[in-house]
Amino acid sequence: MVRLTLILAFSFYLAPISTLADITCTATTPLAAQNRTRMKHRIPPATNPGVTLLTVEQVVTLPPATGVTQAGFRTKDSPLDTQESQVATVKGDLWRVNVEANDCDFHLEISRVGASSADDRIIVEIPQGPRYVAARNALLQTLAAHGVKLNAQTPLSAPIHVQVLGFAFYDAWHFSKNDPQRGRAHGSAQVGSLWEIHPVFAIIFPQN
């Protein structure tokens, strides 16, 4: 993992998108009752932080969070691992977008750049709410530009290059002793890790 200082201002990443409004979605689980909700809805740092540069391959090979040995780890609403306190950026190819009914988050499945649709992916999530609406609208605008209509489950026939910025997060709810690396019911069969970037509070779509 490479540590770097974020040079680009957050105002660039979070520029308002005025051409589209966020989707209409009412979460079936109230915000306060959503699992690890404080960790999933953290705010962007007030100043440019040091940022950990991760690759999809590195995330896939990360071991489970150290906190999975603790009682009540699935619902613990504070860091399970020191890595959950890191701001990280990951770039890759976007292959799938799901909208989860329980929280209305956008679940993005991304592989390494240039990978096939069968290769390992990780999940990065953009929550619902005013702190994240610019990133959500940037995604919606890009999908529309590629002729993609967003549904509850939206696989892409061709990938879109993407780079995200947000907090590292371990999705402990899906942990399984039988498969501690991939867990259970955690995205599509290609998702290779319970480590995510969540919340994503900044997103861009590089041309190259």
C-alpha positions in Angstrom: 0.0 0.0 0.0 1.2 3.5 -0.9 0.7 6.5 1.3 0.3 9.8 -0.4 -1.0 13.3 0.2 -4.2 14.2 -1.7 -3.3 17.2 -3.9 -6.6 17.7 -5.7 -9.0 19.7 -3.7 -12.2 18.0 -2.5 -14.2 20.7 -4.2 -13.0 19.2 -7.6 -14.2 15.8 -6.6 -17.4 17.0 -5.1 -18.5 19.5 -7.7 -22.3 19.6 -7.8 -24.0 17.8 -10.7 -27.0 19.8 -11.8 -28.2 17.8 -14.8 -29.6 14.9 -12.8 -31.3 14.5 -9.4 -30.7 11.5 -7.2 -33.1 8.6 -7.5 -36.2 8.3 -5.4 -35.6 5.6 -2.9 -37.0 5.0 0.6 -34.9 2.6 2.7 -36.8 -0.3 4.1 -34.6 -0.1 7.2 -34.5 3.3 9.0 -31.0 5.0 9.0 -30.5 4.6 12.7 -31.2 0.9 12.6 -28.9 0.1 9.6 -26.0 -2.2 10.5 -22.8 -0.2 11.5 -24.5 2.9 10.3 -22.2 5.4 11.9 -19.2 3.7 10.2 -21.0 3.6 6.9 -22.0 7.3 7.0 -18.8 9.0 8.1 -18.2 12.5 6.8 -15.3 13.5 4.5 -12.3 14.9 6.4 -12.3 18.7 6.9 -8.9 19.0 5.4 -7.0 17.0 2.7 -5.8 13.9 4.5 -3.0 11.5 3.8 -4.6 8.9 1.5 -3.8 5.3 1.2 -3.5 4.3 -2.5 -4.9 0.8 -2.9 -5.3 -1.5 -5.9 -8.2 -3.9 -6.2 -5.7 -6.8 -6.0 -4.4 -5.5 -2.7 -7.9 -5.2 -1.2 -8.8 -8.8 -2.3 -5.8 -10.2 -0.5 -6.3 -8.2 2.7 -6.9 -10.6 5.7 -10.2 -10.3 7.6 -10.4 -7.4 10.1 -8.7 -8.1 13.4 -11.9 -7.3 15.2 -13.7 -10.4 13.9 -12.4 -12.2 17.0 -14.4 -9.9 19.3 -17.9 -10.6 20.6 -20.5 -8.6 18.7 -18.2 -7.7 15.9 -20.9 -7.9 13.2 -22.7 -4.8 14.6 -19.8 -2.9 16.3 -20.2 0.8 15.2 -16.6 1.7 15.7 -13.4 0.6 13.9 -12.8 -3.2 13.9 -9.3 -2.7 12.5 -6.9 0.2 12.2 -7.4 0.1 8.5 -11.0 1.2 8.9 -9.7 4.6 10.0 -7.9 5.1 6.7 -9.0 7.3 3.8 -8.2 5.3 0.7 -8.5 5.7 -3.1 -9.0 2.8 -5.5 -9.3 2.8 -9.3 -10.6 0.1 -11.4 -13.3 -1.0 -13.9 -16.9 -0.8 -12.9 -18.9 -3.9 -13.9 -22.1 -3.8 -11.8 -24.2 -1.4 -9.8 -26.9 -2.6 -7.3 -29.3 -0.4 -5.4 -30.0 -2.1 -2.0 -33.6 -1.7 -0.8 -32.7 -1.8 2.9 -30.5 1.3 2.8 -30.7 2.7 -0.8 -26.9 2.7 -1.1 -25.3 2.3 -4.5 -23.2 -0.8 -4.5 -20.5 -0.7 -7.2 -18.5 -3.8 -8.1 -15.1 -2.9 -9.5 -12.2 -5.1 -10.8 -8.7 -4.1 -11.6 -8.3 -2.0 -14.7 -8.3 -4.2 -17.8 -9.7 -7.3 -16.0 -12.4 -9.5 -17.5 -15.9 -9.7 -16.2 -15.0 -13.0 -14.5 -12.1 -11.6 -12.4 -12.1 -10.7 -8.8 -13.9 -7.5 -7.7 -14.4 -5.4 -4.6 -17.5 -3.5 -3.5 -17.4 0.3 -3.0 -20.6 2.0 -1.8 -22.1 5.5 -2.1 -24.7 6.0 0.7 -27.9 8.0 0.5 -27.9 11.5 1.9 -26.8 15.1 1.2 -23.1 14.4 2.0 -22.9 11.9 -0.9 -25.4 13.3 -3.4 -22.7 14.8 -5.6 -21.0 11.5 -6.0 -24.3 9.7 -6.6 -25.3 12.1 -9.3 -21.8 11.9 -10.9 -22.4 8.1 -11.2 -25.9 8.6 -12.5 -24.7 11.0 -15.1 -21.9 8.7 -16.3 -24.2 5.7 -16.5 -26.7 7.8 -18.6 -23.9 8.9 -20.9 -23.0 5.2 -21.5 -26.7 4.4 -22.2 -27.1 2.4 -18.9 -30.4 2.5 -17.1 -30.1 2.0 -13.4 -32.2 -0.8 -11.9 -32.1 -2.6 -8.6 -29.4 -4.9 -10.2 -27.5 -3.4 -13.1 -24.7 -5.5 -14.7 -22.8 -3.6 -17.3 -22.0 -5.2 -20.7 -18.8 -3.2 -21.0 -16.9 -1.8 -18.0 -16.5 1.9 -17.1 -13.2 3.2 -15.7 -13.7 4.7 -12.2 -11.7 6.0 -9.3 -13.2 6.4 -5.8 -12.2 8.1 -2.6 -13.6 7.2 0.8 -13.0 5.3 4.0 -11.9 1.7 4.2 -14.6 -0.5 5.7 -15.0 -4.1 6.6 -18.5 -5.5 5.9 -18.6 -7.8 9.0 -22.3 -8.6 8.6 -21.4 -10.9 5.7 -18.5 -12.7 7.6 -18.5 -16.5 7.4 -16.2 -18.9 9.2 -16.6 -21.2 6.3 -15.3 -18.6 3.9 -13.6 -15.8 5.9 -12.2 -14.1 2.8 -15.3 -13.8 0.6 -18.0 -14.2 3.3 -21.6 -15.0 2.5 -24.1 -13.3 0.2 -21.7 -10.4 -0.4 -22.5 -9.2 -3.9 -22.0 -11.3 -7.0 -19.8 -14.4 -7.2 -16.9 -12.3 -8.4 -16.6 -10.2 -5.2 -13.5 -11.5 -3.5 -13.3 -9.6 -0.2 -15.4 -8.2 2.6 -13.2 -5.1 2.6 -14.8 -2.2 0.9 -14.5 1.5 0.3 -17.6 2.7 2.3 -18.7 5.5 2.3 -17.4 6.7 -1.0 -17.6 10.5 -0.9 -15.8 11.3 -4.1 -15.8 9.7 -7.5 -14.3 10.4 -10.9 -14.4 8.6 -14.2 -11.0 8.7 -15.9 -10.9 8.6 -19.7 -7.7 6.6 -19.7 
